[in-house]
Amino acid sequence: METEKTEKEDAAPQPYVAIRDDRKSSLSLCLQLSFSSGDALLVHAKPSSVWWWAELRGVTGYVPASYLCQSGDAEEDDISTEDPWQDEEYFGSYGTLRLHLEMLSDKSRTDTYRRAVVSNSISLTNKVVMDLGCGTGVISLFCAQLARPSLVYAVEASSMAEYTRQLVKQNGCEEVVTVLQGRGEEVELPEKVDLLVSEWMGNCLVFEFMVESVLSARDRWLREGGVMWPSSAVLVLVPCQAHDYFAEKMAFWECPYGLDFTPLQPLAQQEFFTKPKFSHVIEPSDCLADPCNVICLNMYTLQIKDLEEITGQFNFPVETSGTFHGFTAWFAVYFESLEVGGATVELNTGPHSEPTHWKQTLFMLDKPVSLNVGDCVTGTIVLRRNPVWRRHMSVTLDWNIISDADKCQSGTKTFPMWR
Ligand SMILES: NC(=[NH2+])NCCC[C@H]1O[C@@H](n2cnc3c(N)ncnc32)[C@H](O)[C@@H]1O
């Protein structure tokens, strides 16, 4: 790499902040320093205007100068003032119909909320309801049309709220449903509520971290003995095959058009297997073991601070011999009955249930491993919330494959979602 002296190399290291995640480039990977947006680095030398020599948590390496801004200067102020919740972009996206059409078109999702209302319509009589993040107000309209609550506060932060008011009027529900435009954390209600209902789930259950807004609204507005819908949630995991995806992204380079393109496979692994694959559709036959609930959230006791790091354990006896390409995750949420002893309503986004717009999420290992019946895959999953970008997280999977004595293999991989 061409270098020219641009600064005295023995000057004191200078503090910088990473303004985006590192990129792997033509520079040899072993020379490059890995970092994430928001990391504080120390720049020791600037041998060129493009690549600087920096240190992060005791590890040194080259970093692209354009990815850093000096701590304390105007640019860093931009970073520090850049909204860690990215609310402008987030609520901007919900101000258009695209996402609402996707959610309303998801019959499994929307019908389950309707079923929860219908199953509890008697108990909902004269109750006060808060629908947090009501979007077009469909859940609030279900409540007003299929039951007899005294009031529904439909809270929506995006500009969709003004249309939601029209929909409430259009459907003759303005006596019962009041639309409040604002963030659930900030709106003022005139009273506590008996039921807090919200559709807050994201990929891997918590991505987007709208769940924090639900917990904040619970702590402010749910009366003693009030009900949370969903009442509980589980993240489900399974070791799986993903032959099609592996063939499409990795095996493809073996001999396209009779040529050997295998030198591109490390690049393919970096580009396609470093981040999770959203909207994956796993076939039940791809499951190599019985799926298991690795994380369980109780929406009455869960605290916002608990969201920083959520850990689950797993122990999968292999039920089907095959190729362990990775893990697939999905979630299920439960709506407890308002009647003591009444039936719980479940929304399950897994491969054995009605398809949903969330589909499933696939985490690909770097190298597939053969598994046989009798083997066991044990380990942990850790969801770590991004300390800077508050709607993002990473998923770390640690696994051990226990097979006949001499073949124990273990591995660990961390997947950013997305920063
Ligand atoms: N399942 C999800 N991942 N998203 C589905 C619900 C998202 C809806 O809730 C709204 N919304 C999200 N967070 C908030 C909040 N804190 N306050 C008010 N509305 C919100 C958002 O504008 C959108 O209309």
The ligand as an SDF file (V2000), in Angstrom:
LIG
                    3D

 24 26  0  0  0  0  0  0  0  0999 V2000
  -44.3210   -4.6440   14.9350 N   0  0  0  0  0  0  0  0  0  0  0  0
  -43.5990   -3.6560   14.5170 C   0  0  0  0  0  0  0  0  0  0  0  0
  -42.2600   -3.7310   14.4770 N   0  0  0  0  0  0  0  0  0  0  0  0
  -44.1810   -2.5600   14.0560 N   0  0  0  0  0  0  0  0  0  0  0  0
  -45.6380   -2.4900   13.9160 C   0  0  0  0  0  0  0  0  0  0  0  0
  -46.2010   -1.3290   14.6730 C   0  0  0  0  0  0  0  0  0  0  0  0
  -45.5270   -0.0590   14.3110 C   0  0  0  0  0  0  0  0  0  0  0  0
  -46.4800    1.1350   14.4790 C   0  0  0  0  0  0  0  0  0  0  0  0
  -46.2930    1.6710   15.7810 O   0  0  0  0  0  0  0  0  0  0  0  0
  -45.8840    3.0260   15.7010 C   0  0  0  0  0  0  0  0  0  0  0  0
  -44.9580    3.2480   16.8090 N   0  0  0  0  0  0  0  0  0  0  0  0
  -43.7850    2.6040   17.0440 C   0  0  0  0  0  0  0  0  0  0  0  0
  -43.2180    3.0570   18.1720 N   0  0  0  0  0  0  0  0  0  0  0  0
  -44.0740    4.0020   18.6860 C   0  0  0  0  0  0  0  0  0  0  0  0
  -44.0600    4.8180   19.8470 C   0  0  0  0  0  0  0  0  0  0  0  0
  -43.0450    4.7690   20.7130 N   0  0  0  0  0  0  0  0  0  0  0  0
  -45.1110    5.6600   20.0620 N   0  0  0  0  0  0  0  0  0  0  0  0
  -46.1330    5.7150   19.1840 C   0  0  0  0  0  0  0  0  0  0  0  0
  -46.2070    4.9680   18.0510 N   0  0  0  0  0  0  0  0  0  0  0  0
  -45.1840    4.1100   17.8180 C   0  0  0  0  0  0  0  0  0  0  0  0
  -45.2270    3.1550   14.3390 C   0  0  0  0  0  0  0  0  0  0  0  0
  -45.2750    4.4980   13.8760 O   0  0  0  0  0  0  0  0  0  0  0  0
  -46.0940    2.2320   13.5000 C   0  0  0  0  0  0  0  0  0  0  0  0
  -47.2590    2.8820   13.0110 O   0  0  0  0  0  0  0  0  0  0  0  0
  1  2  1  0
  2  3  2  0
  2  4  1  0
  4  5  1  0
  5  6  1  0
  6  7  1  0
  7  8  1  0
  8  9  1  0
  8 23  1  0
  9 10  1  0
 10 11  1  0
 10 21  1  0
 11 12  1  0
 11 20  1  0
 12 13  2  0
 13 14  1  0
 14 15  1  0
 14 20  2  0
 15 16  1  0
 15 17  2  0
 17 18  1  0
 18 19  2  0
 19 20  1  0
 21 22  1  0
 21 23  1  0
 23 24  1  0
M  CHG  1   3   1
M  END
$$$$
